[in-house]
């Protein structure tokens, strides 16, 4: 039994009693256990009860004896504060509030979203907070089963539901592989350039932040090379026209989908 598992039991966190997250966390965190890390968790627990919650924060503090633990909750959870644990009260989708925190604590090694679990909140929070994660750091999203529940913005019938958190993160798989795109019109965004791994588990997603600059072993200048160089100028012209057609058709289809919304 690993140390994180023992601590999860000792501090009675639901990350082990109601879920099987501890082994996953241990796989990503154990190598940094004795380093001076910083961890930011969204959601402290205990809901409206101001004297409950903070179980996982105590677990993280003991697992990282030289680390700093930060957390936010929409309810006042100041009672949990102690040496190396700092909490803030506010919403995970309040950008001004989030900026005020990270202007004080700087970038962190780990971010854990155990907040509202509403898909829109999960997506908004990730889009905004990912820049505050250090290179080499990990972003964890818990309880992604809510992507299948209507009151959280999900569906168990429409698996192409564009509003669900699961489907948002599925698209990151394509972004990681953008260097392999046979498409000179594609412009990589911040996430394509700064995500190198994404792992899907039962009710959890893990994203690694790092510079995504691994080159393709085939694609050159965002195009598949020609096998035969004869009539090169003619071929390249025809291919660009084909790319342009695909690009315009894709734009047209997206516009139609937008009108349907």
C-alpha positions in Angstrom: 0.0 0.0 0.0 1.5 3.4 -1.0 1.9 6.3 1.3 -0.7 8.5 -0.5 -3.2 5.6 -0.1 -2.4 5.5 3.7 -2.9 9.3 4.0 -6.1 9.2 2.0 -7.5 6.7 4.5 -6.1 8.6 7.5 -7.7 11.9 6.4 -10.9 10.3 5.1 -10.9 11.9 1.7 -13.5 10.9 -0.8 -10.8 10.5 -3.4 -10.3 7.0 -2.1 -13.6 6.1 -0.4 -16.0 7.2 -3.1 -13.6 7.0 -6.0 -10.4 5.3 -7.1 -8.3 8.4 -7.8 -5.5 7.8 -5.4 -3.5 5.3 -7.5 -3.8 7.7 -10.5 -2.5 10.7 -8.4 0.3 8.6 -7.0 1.5 7.7 -10.5 1.9 11.3 -11.5 3.0 12.8 -8.2 5.2 10.3 -6.3 8.5 11.3 -8.0 8.0 14.9 -6.8 6.9 14.0 -3.3 9.9 15.5 -1.6 10.2 18.6 -3.8 9.1 22.1 -3.1 6.0 21.9 -5.2 2.8 24.0 -5.2 -0.7 22.5 -5.7 -3.9 24.3 -6.4 -7.2 22.6 -5.8 -10.7 23.8 -6.8 -13.3 22.6 -4.2 -12.6 22.0 -0.6 -15.6 20.0 0.4 -18.2 20.2 3.1 -20.4 22.4 0.9 -22.2 25.1 2.9 -21.0 23.8 6.3 -18.2 26.2 7.2 -16.7 23.7 9.6 -16.4 20.7 7.2 -14.1 19.9 4.3 -10.4 20.1 3.7 -9.7 16.4 4.0 -7.8 16.2 0.7 -5.8 19.4 1.5 -4.5 17.8 4.7 -3.6 14.7 2.7 -1.7 16.8 0.1 0.2 18.7 2.8 1.4 15.5 4.4 2.2 13.8 1.1 4.3 16.8 0.0 6.2 17.8 3.3 7.9 20.7 1.5 5.0 21.7 -0.7 2.5 24.6 -0.6 -1.2 23.8 -0.8 -3.7 26.3 -2.1 -7.4 25.9 -2.6 -10.7 27.8 -3.4 -14.3 27.2 -2.6 -17.5 29.2 -3.0 -18.1 28.8 0.7 -15.9 30.2 3.6 -13.4 27.5 4.5 -10.9 29.6 6.4 -11.0 27.2 9.3 -8.9 24.7 7.4 -5.9 27.2 7.0 -2.7 26.3 8.7 1.0 26.3 7.9 1.5 25.5 4.1 -2.3 25.5 3.5 -3.9 28.7 2.2 -7.6 28.9 1.1 -9.5 31.5 -0.8 -13.3 32.1 -1.1 -14.7 32.6 -4.6 -15.9 31.1 -7.8 -13.9 28.9 -10.2 -15.2 30.9 -13.2 -14.5 34.4 -11.7 -11.5 35.5 -13.8 -10.8 38.5 -11.7 -10.8 36.4 -8.5 -8.5 33.8 -10.1 -6.1 36.4 -11.4 -5.8 38.0 -7.9 -4.8 34.6 -6.5 -2.2 33.7 -9.0 -0.7 37.1 -8.9 0.2 36.2 -5.3 1.1 32.6 -5.5 2.6 32.4 -9.1 2.4 29.3 -11.3 1.8 25.9 -9.8 2.9 22.3 -10.4 -0.5 20.8 -10.1 -4.1 22.0 -10.6 -7.0 19.8 -9.5 -10.6 20.7 -10.5 -12.9 19.1 -8.0 -15.3 22.0 -8.1 -18.9 22.3 -9.4 -18.4 19.6 -12.1 -20.7 21.5 -14.4 -19.3 21.0 -17.9 -19.3 24.7 -18.8 -17.5 25.6 -15.5 -14.9 22.8 -16.1 -14.2 24.0 -19.6 -14.1 27.7 -18.7 -11.8 27.0 -15.7 -9.4 24.9 -17.8 -9.2 27.5 -20.6 -8.3 30.2 -18.1 -6.1 28.5 -15.6 -4.0 26.3 -17.8 -1.6 29.2 -18.4 -0.9 29.2 -14.6 0.4 25.7 -14.7 4.2 25.2 -14.9 5.7 23.4 -17.8 6.0 19.7 -16.8 2.9 20.2 -14.5 -0.4 18.3 -14.5 -4.0 19.4 -14.6 -6.5 16.9 -13.1 -10.2 17.0 -13.6 -12.3 14.8 -11.3 -15.8 13.4 -11.6 -16.1 13.7 -15.4 -19.1 11.3 -15.2 -21.2 14.5 -15.0 -20.5 14.9 -18.8 -23.3 12.3 -19.1 -25.8 14.0 -16.8 -28.2 16.6 -18.2 -28.2 18.9 -15.1 -24.5 19.3 -15.4 -24.6 20.1 -19.2 -24.1 16.5 -20.3 -26.0 13.7 -22.0 -26.1 9.9 -21.9 -27.8 9.8 -25.3 -26.0 12.4 -27.4 -22.3 11.4 -27.3 -21.4 14.2 -29.7 -22.8 16.8 -27.3 -20.5 19.8 -27.9 -21.2 21.3 -24.5 -19.9 18.4 -22.4 -16.5 18.5 -20.8 -15.6 15.0 -22.1 -16.1 16.1 -25.7 -14.1 19.3 -25.2 -11.1 17.3 -24.0 -11.5 14.7 -26.7 -10.6 17.4 -29.2 -7.3 18.0 -27.5 -6.1 14.6 -28.9 -6.1 16.2 -32.3 -4.3 19.3 -31.0 -1.5 17.2 -29.6 -0.9 15.8 -33.1 -1.1 19.1 -35.0 2.4 18.6 -36.4 1.0 15.7 -38.4 -1.8 17.7 -40.1 -1.7 17.8 -43.9 -3.2 21.2 -43.8 -1.2 24.4 -44.4 -4.1 26.6 -43.2 -4.2 25.2 -39.7 -3.0 27.6 -37.0 -2.1 25.9 -33.7 -3.5 27.6 -30.6 -2.0 27.9 -27.1 -3.2 24.4 -26.1 -1.9 22.7 -29.2 1.5 24.3 -28.5 1.6 23.5 -24.8 0.0 20.1 -24.3 2.0 16.9 -24.8 -0.2 14.3 -23.0 -3.9 13.7 -22.2 -5.0 10.6 -20.3 -8.6 9.5 -19.8 -9.6 7.4 -16.8 -12.8 6.3 -15.2 -14.3 9.7 -14.1 -11.0 11.5 -14.4 -8.9 13.3 -17.1 -5.2 14.2 -16.7 -3.5 16.8 -19.0 0.3 17.4 -19.0 1.6 20.9 -19.9 4.8 21.1 -21.8 6.1 22.6 -25.1 4.7 20.5 -27.9 7.4 20.8 -30.5 8.1 17.2 -31.5 8.5 17.3 -35.3 6.7 15.0 -37.7 8.8 12.3 -39.4 6.7 12.7 -42.6 5.0 16.1 -42.9 7.0 19.0 -44.3 5.7 22.6 -44.1 2.3 21.2 -43.0 2.0 19.1 -46.1 2.6 15.5 -47.2 5.6 15.5 -49.5 5.4 14.6 -53.2 6.8 11.2 -54.1 7.6 12.4 -57.5 9.1 15.9 -58.0 8.3 16.2 -61.7 5.8 18.9 -62.6 6.3 20.2 -59.0 4.8 23.7 -59.6 1.7 22.3 -61.2 1.2 19.7 -58.5 1.7 22.2 -55.7 -0.8 24.6 -57.2 -3.4 21.8 -57.6 -2.8 20.7 -54.1 -3.2 24.2 -52.6 -6.5 24.6 -54.5 -7.6 21.3 -53.0 -6.6 22.4 -49.5 -8.4 25.7 -50.0 -11.6 23.9 -51.1 -11.4 21.7 -47.9 -10.8 24.7 -45.8 -13.8 26.6 -47.2 -16.1 23.6 -47.0 -15.1 23.1 -43.3 -15.7 26.8 -42.6 -19.1 26.6 -44.4 -20.2 23.6 -42.4 -19.2 25.2 -39.1 -21.2 28.3 -40.1 -24.2 26.2 -40.7 -23.8 24.4 -37.4 -23.6 27.8 -35.7 -26.8 29.0 -37.3 -28.6 25.8 -36.1 -27.6 26.7 -32.5 
